[in-house]
Amino acid sequence: MSEHPALIVLVAIVGGALRVSTPFMFVALGECLTEKSGRVNLGLEGTLVLGAMCAYATSFHTGSPWLGVLAAGGAGAVLGGIHGYVCRLPRVNDIAIGIAMMLFGTGIAFFFGKAYIQPSAPRLGSFSLGEWTGNPQIATALQINPLLLVGVAVAIAMAWAFANTRWGLIVRMTGDSAPAARAMGVSVDLVRFLATTAGGFLAGIGGAFLSLYYPGSWNQGLSSGQGLMAVALVIFARWKPLQCVIAALLFGAAGAIGPALQSIGITQGYYFFNAAPYILTLAIMVVSAGSKRALRDVPGELSITK
Amino acid sequence: MAPEAAASEGSGDRSVRIRRAAEYIAIPLFALVVSSFLFSLFLLALGKSPVEFFQLVERGGFGTAFSLQNTLQRSAPLILTALAVAVPARIGLIMIGGEGALVLGGFVAAAAAIPLVVGHAPPLVTLGIMTVVGTATGAIWFGIAGALRHARGVNETISSLLLTYIGIAVMNFFVEGSLRDLTNPNKPSTMPIGEAYMVGKIPGTEVHWGLAAGIVLAIVLHVLMSRTTFGFAVRLTGGNPRAALAQGLPVGRLIVASTMIAGACAGLAGFFEVAAIQGRANASLVAGYGFTGILVSFLAQHNPLAIIPVAILFGGIVASGGLVQRRMDLPDATVLILQGLTFLVLLVSETLYGRFKIFQVKGTADRT
């Protein structure tokens, strides 16, 4: 069966977007929730790595990858909880704490993860969106993992909750104006603590995807900046959960361009494509950070865009 | 200004300064003690002896003449990468991209050396050119983040870390591609610059000149920051950017200038890693000095002079890593945990400033 090269590349890019975007999506959703409450957690890179390690270790010991996903979320929630608790103290800078949590989370993950580099743990399953085409190549390329659907569901739920529920209103109000929230009798510290903890939980699940599905093993080079890029994506998505999903898919597609071109024999610029996601993130930040529309949507209490 | 404060300006000014300095030393020291304690608990929970750990750090980092020189060797890049954090911190920016400026600065220095070494240029000229291109590369790399911050409001913490990843990818692109030394099959590297072109040791020691450069630069930057108009403008901008703008200070130029100075420091660290240690550019440049430098600068309260002893302390911890790993069967990430924990405790200790009576002079409690 001969296919047109452009079709192969397109299928590979779409498939890559579906495969690679999930961790971006979870981290971006977690950060979106945290930032909506008025705090920045830059430590999600460490959360992602620790989540990946915990998921792999739990799956290895219990034989259940879904328990691994839960363990990853739990580990992420603990890191998020530390961040959320510590940042309530006066004079403590949330961005600096994020850098420390990045080092700390990575350190813990590498320390306890050393024993799990060799063994192989049960991984998450997948199903294909492309069976109906009867084309095995497309069917393989469009394999998706249930976590992707969970992520989309979480995004829809979050968008709905922000717009329609009391809790959503409280989080948005805390993020826009702490004095207003206090005047309404809301505990600003508590809301931010819970939002950061829940955000950490989501980011941890993103890590579970890395070690249990794609690339699907645990090693120290598993994440190189994905957590941080996802944090940058939230600005691009203008603090809207559904746009976080779109931004994550876009990012997955960008990351898949290199391997897709390689699959039809174009190998030049392999290292350039390694750097492409970072350059793209930077470009996106340059475009979106200074724009008037972004400034209109930014939560008022946020220190990241000041 | 409160009347009491005005009264204390003359006679009490020295007392205020001494008490403030004491506070800035006591609280970080306290944070170091607390994090050592927490780390000891961590080791105990794993069934390891904290006493043995700290003894090994002492022996492996400072105990013998050999280990002390090894420590000083490693503290040279730490001083420089910490300065790369301290200078922007004065203007209110948290830059964490020292690793990228170090790697790229080192790589460009090594690449610039290739035609000079092949053409048998004099070693001093070669080293001079390497220094210039290495520091300039670091300065430009950081300057990008500074310029984006000023022009577009791009968060400098995120952009500087992204630039680190890009810098490492750029080095890999050339080291595994067009500049790869094909005579070395083991590890993709640039062509070695050769013994004759390496930076020498400080006479009487095994420590290269990078340490002296770091110390001199720390002193120079301390003077620049505390005794010059430029330093005053930088500190004013860091304290209150709006006031600085209202005073007509060139805030944008100050931001770009201070980030470029910082990047130059990190680029110089990269130059010394290539010209004094590795002799070529390869993945060994990505050794984490940039990240440890962040911690060093925060622990030193972004004070260039205080960076020197703190860098030596952490140089010792890094240097003893191998010994600890072998003797106690701990993974090399142990040092990473100790650093992360120290950083966390240190940042939390920021909340203690102004809370202890002993560091305050009457009526000056609000002067923070």
Interface residues (C-beta under 8 A of the other chain):
Chain A: L42 I82 V86 L89 P90 R91 V92 N93 I95 A96 I97 I99 A100 M101 L103 F104 G105 T106 G107 I108 F110 F111 K114 S224 G225 L228 M229 V231 A232 I235 Y271 F272 N274 A275 Y278 I279 T281 L282 M285 V286 A289 G290 I304 T305
Chain B: I94 I96 L148 A151 R152 G153 V154 N155 T157 I158 S159 L161 L162 L163 Y165 I166 A169 V170 N172 F173 E176 G177 F291 I294 L295 F298 P331 D332 A333 T334 L336 I337 L338 Q339 G340 L341 F343 L344 L346 L347 V348 E350 T351 Y353
